[in-house]
Amino acid sequence: MIGIGLGAYRTWPEDEYGQSSSGWRPGLTDEEVYTAARGRWKLGVRTDRERYVVLTAMGIVVLAIEIESISDADPEGRRTISGTILKPGQPVYGGPFDDRTKIVHLGPDGTPPIHLRA
């Protein structure tokens, strides 16, 4: 599992990689968090074996993604994660993760905590 900590949300004119935002703030939809957080990370080849990424803000998991692919590194050595946002009803959503750690997902609309399980 990859864990990525997000800073404060910010926007800019779209860059050459199609990014125009990063970070997190209360009120963002899951799709907005995914768009702002999926790209341009320094990730080594070891991360290619991982199946999930959790995005945290202020120490709280705000989104979990099942990884479909991680791009090759750009000229600056940064990579982009593509995947599926984990939501209720998916098999890994709703209990302990790896039988060791509970991953709490707080929805941007203040929904109650939900746990992921592998």
Buried (B, 14 or more C-beta within 10 A) or exposed (E): BBEBEBEEBEEEEEEEEEBEBBBBBEEBEBEBBBBBBBBBBEBEEEBEEEEBBBBBBEEEBBBBBBBEEBBEBEEEEBBBBEBEBBEEEEEBBBEEBEEEEEBBBBBBEEEEEBBBBB
